[in-house]
Amino acid sequence: MNRWPLPDPMSLAFAEAQKAVEAGEVPIGAVVIKDGAVIAAAHNAPRGLHDPTAHAEILAIRTAAQALGNERLDGCELWVTLEPCAMCAGAISHARIGKLYYGASDPKGGAVEHGARVFEQEQCLHRPEVYSGIGEAEAADMLRTFFAARR
């Protein structure tokens, strides 16, 4: 699927997104890295968990916080296949994640470079370093294929 080699954390996020597809969920995956080690990985699960907040980023952040025993994820990186929505961007800020890497942009629901642009707001508590477009084509293809199969 990859058009060129992706960084390992993004490859893991894509593997999580594939798990979402297999579960009938929108294919989004997320991975939290601390000091080079994976401390959490998750995929979208709002339908399966009957929880509208069960986005991949939220589930990965919750798992990482439990693993570290701290609600602050200082020094952590979040790798996600799609631009985070406003809810997830808010959680990223509250968790104090240091770096955010994401694949495809989301003009409709994203809130990092689109929509609310959460990290640009004066009220934003913490602004991570943001790196976009990593695996963008692959993420967009995965999403298009998923939605085409449901139409």
C-alpha positions, 0 to 999 in steps of 0.5 A: 500500500505504501508508495514509499517507506513510512516511518515505523510509527506511521506504519503502526498507525496504518495497521491500527487503521486497518483494524478499524476497517475490519471492525466496520469503523472509519479507518483511522489509527493512532500511536503514542511514542515516548523516548522511541518506544510505542506506549499506546496504539488504537483505532477508531471504535465509536460504533463498537464501543457505543461511545462518540468520543472513541476516536483513535487519538482519544483511545491512544491518549487514554492508554498512554496516560494509564501506561505512564501513570500521568495525565500529562504526556510530556515528551510524547509524540502522537502519530495519526492517519488523519488530521485530528478533529476539534475534540481530539485536538483539544485532548492533544493540547490538554495532554501536553503532547509534544509532537503531532504527526498526521497523514491526510488533511481533513478539510471537512472535520479537521481542526488543526489546519482546517476548521477551528485550528485549535492550536492557533487559538489564544485560549489553547493551553499547549501547542504541539509541534505539528507535522502533516502529510506523512502517508497522506496519499495512503491515508486518503486512499484508505478512507476513499476505499472504505467509504466507496464500499459503503455507498 
